[in-house]
């Protein structure tokens, strides 16, 4: 088993914490991801997001640049076992060298202010995937959170998606080879990405709304369209996005995998843990426990070939198609 995980917030945790060589860093920490946990989970690649809460940070651009510097500091300190990548070829080279790969991503487009020059700057910094929005509207587009009416517990159908700035922004992402990530985005934003781009894209850490009716999850029509585009949906491990009713976390995880397979096919399924952005669960406390997901799917009847697609090959295929050499 090899594991690729499309989303974690570990760099934010490291950036926000006092660090030393032995504590609260990528080598060894109390976080859900560190060296020993990734090795125990047999990770081929981990995406590391630069997460910004734009409502709490006065200067998202500067803080995001500082987080990127934090990422590269950790890469330099830990180059004996993990190395940053920007291309598919580098991922394969690291695998052959028995090293874990680290792909730098952004969760929240606000640090770019919707400006193509800043987008290019983050690309030059090594960012190869961007979640367009978090839970607030920004210069690029709108999240589903903006259209959820808590009083009536309903996601409104009258929505906004990409802004007028957001359309050329996602087209520039596509031209650069920076993967578009629609997790958190409004349903209309996903439709707009489908309209104005052509390449495969991802929902890096989203689940199926038909299984768990949370606005962060994807409806069946969008699952199908993302799959038809060749995209991948990374299943989020957060219980509020997984569990509806009396299921255990593992039962809920299997239900989402089954549903995504039935609607979009096995090729659209990946993993997007959201580790270090979610509360640890007893069933799946950290990256070392990802083999439990493999085992439960195997017991459910998934073949070794299907499991390889879910855990590794689907995302690797998309990276091969989208990342520029």
Beta strands, then each sheet from edge to edge (+ up, - down):
strand 1: 3-5
strand 2: 43-51
strand 3: 82-85
strand 4: 100-107
strand 5: 129-131
strand 6: 148-149
strand 7: 154-155
strand 8: 179-181
strand 9: 202-203
strand 10: 232-235
strand 11: 269-271
sheet 1: 1+ 2+ 4+ 3+
sheet 2: 1+ 2+ 4+ 5+ 8+
sheet 3: 6+ 7-
sheet 4: 9+ 10+ 11+
end
